[in-house]
Amino acid sequence: MPGDATVDVEIVGCDRNSTSGFATRFELDVTVRACNARDAALTLRLLVWVPNNVTAPVPAFLGLNFYGNQAVHPDPKIRLAEGWIPNHPELGIFDSCAIDASRGLYARRWPVELLLTRGYALATLYAGDIDPDYDDGFQNGAHGMFDASGGKARESDAWGSIAAWAWGLSRALDALVTLDCIDARRIGVIGHSRLGKAALWAAALDERFAWVISNSSGHGGAALSRRCFGERF
């Protein structure tokens, strides 16, 4: 697992007229720097919506996304993901780079306006900012910050992508608690599929999360039954 790190938070964008004036949308750069001889750093891009019609700090949902923050909502002002993203030939994504056509790609999975009308904030960041979702021998992302194998093979129980994503969720939580409009005591973590596994692991390791909602996390996650086809592990 990773060692100690420092977290610096910078608000790089603020739209107080987001979602037709109902919410304020923040974009944060969360710079995580390893406290080791390598002094490596990683920047996580956190997207946050907070309802405007409130008078006290609000509870929040925090979750990872698979295609970049722009895929969560069609707002053209949201920054496109930088770095590697999965290809999506149907949308014309062939070079592993985010394009405008990916805006709102998975908006159906992120009921932004519904949560805001119920008085919740919503925060998300791209899992690939923490650990890109392809096999390079764990040389990039969070693993590249902390792991110095010196050419040695990784241990069989070394932390993998799900553990890295869970670690990144805690770093996002570090950033959220700096916002006065968020109730630091009522931040829950959410996730779907492998990101549901990451949400469960984050909540298990970080007791600051007030609740966890994991959807379709499968075996190794929160599966209640086992079967002899599909995902069995």
Sequence and secondary structure as in RCSB ss.txt:
>XXXX:A:sequence
MPGDATVDVEIVGCDRNSTSGFATRFELDVTVRACNARDAALTLRLLVWVPNNVTAPVPAFLGLNFYGNQAVHPD
PKIRLAEGWIPNHPELGIFDSCAIDASRGLYARRWPVELLLTRGYALATLYAGDIDPDYDDGFQNGAHGMFDASG
GKARESDAWGSIAAWAWGLSRALDALVTLDCIDARRIGVIGHSRLGKAALWAAALDERFAWVISNSSGHGGAALS
RRCFGERF
>XXXX:A:secstr
    EEEEEEEEEEEEEHHHHTEEEEEEEEEEEESSTT  EEEEEEEEEEESS SS EEEEEEEESS GGGT   
TTS    S    BGGGTB SS   GGGTTTTGGG  HHHHHHTT EEEEEEHHHHS SS SSS SHHHHHH   T
T    TT   HHHHHHHHHHHHHHHHTT TTEEEEEEEEEEETHHHHHHHHHHHH TT  EEEEES  TTTT S 
  SSS   
